[in-house]
Amino acid sequence: MRDIYNHRYAVTVNGEEKKVLAAPVKNAYFYGGWRYFDIEEMGVCLFSHDFAAPAQIVIRPQFAAKSVRVRPETPYTFENGEVRLSLQKGAKFSVEFDNDIYGNLFVFAEEKRDFAVHGDVVSFPAGVHDAGEIVLKAGQTLYLEEGAYVNGYVKAAGDDIRVCGYGVLCGTDFEHDDEKPREMLFCAKHGKNLLVEGVFLLDSPAWTLCVVGYDGVKIDNVKQVGSARNSDGLDICASSNVVIENCFLRNYDDNISVKAQAGDIWGDCRNIVMKNCVLWGDCAHSMLIGPESNPAEGNVYENIVFENIRVLEHKEYHELYQGVMAIFAADNAVIRNVRWENIEVDNISYGRLFSFTFTEAYATTVGRKIENVLMKNVNLRLPTNGCGVAAGFDAERKISGVVVENMVVANQKVKSESAFIYKNEFAEIKVK
């Protein structure tokens, strides 16, 4: 049986030992003009606590460590090779010894709760389960109890579907070769009122959590780590009225991608909000809108908000896929009324802060327009070689109504377009 545990860390909570799960991550690098990558292993410690009394956490790395960093910032002490934290409430954070961001430890300390499942429930209790394909129909609930480790993938369709619990859904045992057919870890198609909350999604073979053709979606407190090519964290496709909050996502591809098309299904994307989330990109974008659309219909993306987002890492070598905040207008799509506000970015090891372009990538033609985009209170902590790109296509297919308000890079406020990597004559931007 495959060892599902990581042995580089020992963790206790109020003196009780907690298991640390193994999670593969991918470290990409260029050498001699070619992209290479190493598969490395990080640890994930997931537990719940009632917080009537503080959770006293002790982390002991099973190796000599000289320094430690905890992100997002959480008070800690580091003495005698141990990290100690006292939590008064639930928290999710990364613990990184000696600046190692590929062998680090995620701690997901959850507040104990009753998920109150009832009705038609597919349930997995604590323990390891080889489930394979799990099919959910209208009105069903999938419950993963804390301590459940389910080797499987979910295909859902219909109204009023719920997935909940503090358990793990893992795709490691399924085909990951990107030249062969692969399964998404969770895919829901066609319906209303989808709720996904609490679960940890691990090592999807392809897209991780994909929603296609839904009206009314809530994704709350989902944790996710993916290393496969195309392991997008969230793919919100042809769907509207979506709220995503309190999530912690690490991927070797886009953390979230909003698309108007998935397979043979097309539709507009309206009223989508992502807030209070932590993102980590080992490859590609953190937050992407487009490009997949239907050229015959010219889909509309509108009223899309990203608010109170912490980006711990962004790394992408290929210019096409760079951008913590990105818009790709393709296939006659219109993208408008987009807001990024209160965005904190720790580090861009390779890439750019934003990229707004027209493209024929994954498309047959470019989009129609990008308009009314606000980037407000955006802070990149470390310096970068230019903060972004805005490139319209021509006088008809242009970018208009973009406002940059209080963007700060390495403690220096962006005051003019001179801070951009590139902006052409078909892009209108106001800097405040």
Secondary structure, DSSP 8 states (H G I E B T S, - for coil): ----B--SEEEEETTEEE--EEEEEEEEEEETTEEEEEEEEEEEEEEEE--SS-EEEEEEESS--S-EEEES----EEETTEEEEEESS-EEEEEEETT-SSS-EEEEEEE-------SEEEEE-SEEEEEEEEEE-TTEEEEE-TTEEEEEEEEEESSSEEEESS-EEE-TTS---TTS----SEEEEEEEEEEEES-EEE--SS-SEEEEEEEEEEEES-EEE--STT--SEEEES-EEEEEES-EEEESS-SEEEESEETTEE--EEEEEEEEEEEEESSS-SEEE-----TTTT-EEEEEEEEEEEEEEEE--SGGG--SEEEEEBTT-EEEEEEEEEEEE--EEES-SEEEEE--TTSSSB-SEEEEEEEEEEEESS--S-SEEEE--SSSS-EEEEEEEEEEETTEE--SGGGSSEE-TTEEEEE-
